Amino acid sequence: MKVEIWSDVMCPFCYIGKRKFEMALNLFEDKDNVEIVWKSFQLDPTIVSDASKTVNQFLAERKGWTVEYAAQMNDHVTKIAKEVGLEYNLDKAVVANSFDAHRFSHLAKKHNCQNEAEEQLFKAYFTEGKNTADHDTIIQLGVEIGLDANEIKQMLKSDAYSEDIRMDIYEAQQIGVSGVSFFLFIDKYTITGAQDSSVFLQALNTISKEIAEAITQ
């Protein structure tokens, strides 16, 4: 069973959705036969990485909120994340363009460790307050999951995987993805957002049964 997930590194509900999906996957009997493919999506491609600006300041400027209201929204998201075992430290998060992080994810896919790369990126951004657009940071994250530092460095110096990202985004537009996280099961069924793990588990079971019946026909 193939599951494609469109997400962005700086999307708080994408990390929550990842964890809820994994909770369901752990309860799914046929989990070893599930192929997960992460797809690139940029909530805001125009973002300029700025380590001097807090996420609250960024959100206030972009959405016309007060900084205090932005902080309240982030506190709310932090509580939701905590319910699934995630520690968000959004007061430390670094505003960063996610394009190179997505390229890193595609490189990790080549080495069959894309899910680990996504986990590293989310954790770096939401928990550790690392700049996920910084090349040294990306190299460090890659080394931690067993990738070669020189290969990552050469990839970042080039435009490798840029077209893959654009294709992911184009594909998202073609199938009507307006927000992330967005889950596409076997090119047929979709789930949008950080749904409860029971929703994901029901989908996995239902689709697995459909596949089994198709095979026996």
C-alpha positions as CSV (number, residue, x, y, z in Angstrom):
1,M,0.0,0.0,0.0
2,K,1.5,3.3,-1.1
3,V,0.8,6.4,1.0
4,E,2.0,9.8,-0.2
5,I,2.1,12.7,2.2
6,W,2.4,16.3,1.2
7,S,3.8,18.5,4.0
8,D,6.0,21.4,4.8
9,V,8.7,21.5,7.4
10,M,7.3,24.7,9.0
11,C,3.7,23.4,9.2
12,P,2.9,22.6,12.9
13,F,0.0,20.4,12.0
14,C,2.1,18.4,9.6
15,Y,4.3,17.1,12.4
16,I,1.2,16.3,14.5
17,G,-0.4,14.6,11.5
18,K,2.8,12.5,11.0
19,R,2.7,11.3,14.6
20,K,-1.0,10.5,14.5
21,F,-0.5,8.5,11.3
22,E,2.4,6.7,12.9
23,M,0.2,5.8,15.9
24,A,-2.3,4.3,13.6
25,L,0.4,2.5,11.6
26,N,1.7,0.9,14.7
27,L,-1.7,-0.7,15.2
28,F,-2.1,-1.8,11.6
29,E,-1.5,-5.5,11.1
30,D,0.0,-5.2,7.7
31,K,2.2,-2.1,8.5
32,D,5.4,-3.7,7.0
33,N,3.7,-3.5,3.5
34,V,3.0,0.2,3.7
35,E,5.3,2.4,1.5
36,I,5.4,6.0,2.7
37,V,6.5,8.7,0.3
38,W,6.9,12.3,1.4
39,K,6.0,15.0,-1.1
40,S,7.1,18.6,-1.0
41,F,4.8,21.5,-0.3
42,Q,5.7,25.1,0.6
43,L,3.2,27.1,2.6
44,D,5.0,30.2,1.6
45,P,7.8,29.9,-1.0
46,T,8.6,33.7,-0.6
47,I,9.8,33.3,3.0
48,V,13.3,34.8,3.5
49,S,15.2,32.9,6.2
50,D,15.6,35.2,9.2
51,A,17.1,34.0,12.5
52,S,16.5,37.4,14.1
53,K,12.8,37.2,13.8
54,T,10.6,35.1,16.1
55,V,7.8,33.0,14.7
56,N,5.3,35.1,16.6
57,Q,6.6,38.2,14.9
58,F,6.6,36.6,11.5
59,L,3.0,35.4,11.9
60,A,1.9,38.8,13.2
61,E,3.3,40.5,10.2
62,R,2.0,38.0,7.6
63,K,-1.5,37.6,9.0
64,G,-2.1,41.0,10.4
65,W,-2.3,39.7,14.0
66,T,-0.8,41.2,17.1
67,V,2.3,39.4,18.5
68,E,0.3,38.6,21.6
69,Y,-2.4,36.9,19.5
70,A,0.2,35.0,17.5
71,A,1.7,33.7,20.8
72,Q,-1.7,32.6,21.9
73,M,-2.3,30.6,18.7
74,N,1.2,29.0,19.1
75,D,0.5,28.1,22.7
76,H,-2.7,26.4,21.5
77,V,-0.8,24.4,18.9
78,T,1.8,23.5,21.4
79,K,-0.8,21.9,23.7
80,I,-2.2,19.9,20.8
81,A,1.3,18.7,19.9
82,K,1.9,17.6,23.5
83,E,-1.2,15.4,23.4
84,V,0.6,13.2,20.9
85,G,3.9,13.3,22.7
86,L,5.6,16.1,20.8
87,E,7.5,19.0,22.4
88,Y,7.0,22.3,20.6
89,N,9.3,25.2,21.5
90,L,7.9,27.7,19.1
91,D,9.5,30.6,21.0
92,K,12.8,29.2,19.8
93,A,11.7,28.3,16.2
94,V,13.7,30.0,13.4
95,V,11.8,31.5,10.4
96,A,13.3,29.6,7.5
97,N,12.5,29.0,3.8
98,S,11.9,25.2,3.4
99,F,13.2,24.7,-0.1
100,D,16.6,23.2,0.7
101,A,15.0,21.1,3.5
102,H,12.7,19.6,0.9
103,R,15.7,18.9,-1.4
104,F,17.4,17.1,1.6
105,S,14.3,15.0,2.0
106,H,14.4,14.0,-1.7
107,L,18.1,13.0,-1.2
108,A,17.1,10.9,1.8
109,K,14.5,9.2,-0.3
110,K,17.2,8.1,-2.7
111,H,18.8,6.3,0.3
112,N,15.6,4.9,1.7
113,C,15.6,7.0,4.8
114,Q,13.2,9.8,3.9
115,N,10.9,9.2,6.9
116,E,13.9,9.6,9.2
117,A,14.9,12.8,7.4
118,E,11.4,14.3,7.8
119,E,11.4,13.4,11.5
120,Q,14.8,15.1,11.9
121,L,13.6,18.2,10.1
122,F,10.4,18.5,12.1
123,K,12.2,18.0,15.4
124,A,14.9,20.5,14.5
125,Y,12.4,23.1,13.6
126,F,9.7,22.7,16.3
127,T,11.6,21.3,19.2
128,E,15.3,22.2,19.0
129,G,15.0,25.7,17.5
130,K,17.5,25.0,14.7
131,N,17.6,26.8,11.4
132,T,16.4,24.2,8.9
133,A,17.5,26.4,6.0
134,D,21.1,26.5,7.2
135,H,23.3,24.1,5.2
136,D,25.5,23.1,8.1
137,T,22.4,22.2,10.0
138,I,21.0,20.1,7.2
139,I,24.3,18.3,6.8
140,Q,24.4,17.6,10.6
141,L,20.8,16.2,10.4
142,G,21.8,14.0,7.5
143,V,24.8,12.6,9.1
144,E,22.7,11.7,12.2
145,I,20.6,9.4,10.0
146,G,23.6,7.9,8.2
147,L,23.9,10.0,5.1
148,D,27.3,11.1,3.8
149,A,28.2,14.6,4.7
150,N,30.0,15.3,1.4
151,E,27.1,14.0,-0.7
152,I,24.7,16.4,1.2
153,K,27.1,19.3,0.8
154,Q,27.4,18.7,-3.0
155,M,23.7,18.4,-3.3
156,L,23.1,21.7,-1.5
157,K,25.7,23.5,-3.7
158,S,23.8,22.3,-6.8
159,D,20.2,22.6,-7.8
160,A,19.6,18.9,-7.4
161,Y,16.0,17.8,-6.7
162,S,14.7,21.3,-7.3
163,E,12.7,20.0,-10.2
164,D,11.4,17.2,-8.0
165,I,10.0,19.8,-5.6
166,R,8.3,21.7,-8.3
167,M,6.8,18.5,-9.6
168,D,5.5,17.6,-6.2
169,I,3.9,21.1,-5.9
170,Y,2.4,20.8,-9.4
171,E,1.0,17.4,-8.7
172,A,-0.6,18.8,-5.5
173,Q,-2.2,21.5,-7.5
174,Q,-3.5,19.0,-10.0
175,I,-5.2,16.9,-7.4
176,G,-6.6,19.8,-5.5
177,V,-4.4,20.0,-2.4
178,S,-5.1,23.4,-0.8
179,G,-3.5,22.7,2.6
180,V,-1.2,20.3,4.3
181,S,-0.8,17.7,5.7
182,F,-2.5,15.8,2.8
183,F,-2.5,12.0,2.6
184,L,-3.1,10.2,-0.6
185,F,-3.6,6.4,-0.3
186,I,-3.0,4.2,-3.4
187,D,-3.6,7.2,-5.7
188,K,-7.3,7.0,-4.8
189,Y,-8.3,7.9,-1.2
190,T,-7.4,11.1,0.6
191,I,-7.2,12.4,4.2
192,T,-6.6,16.0,4.9
193,G,-5.1,17.4,8.1
194,A,-4.0,16.0,11.4
195,Q,-7.0,13.7,11.8
196,D,-7.4,11.4,14.8
197,S,-5.3,8.3,14.6
198,S,-8.5,6.2,14.5
199,V,-9.4,7.9,11.2
200,F,-6.0,6.8,9.7
201,L,-6.4,3.3,11.1
202,Q,-9.8,2.9,9.7
203,A,-8.5,4.0,6.3
204,L,-5.6,1.6,6.4
205,N,-7.9,-1.3,7.3
206,T,-10.5,-0.5,4.7
207,I,-8.0,0.0,1.9
208,S,-6.1,-3.2,2.9
209,K,-9.3,-5.2,2.7
210,E,-10.1,-3.6,-0.7
211,I,-6.6,-4.6,-2.0
212,A,-6.9,-8.1,-0.7
213,E,-10.3,-8.6,-2.4
214,A,-9.0,-7.2,-5.7
215,I,-6.1,-9.7,-5.6
216,T,-8.4,-12.7,-5.0
217,Q,-10.8,-11.8,-7.8
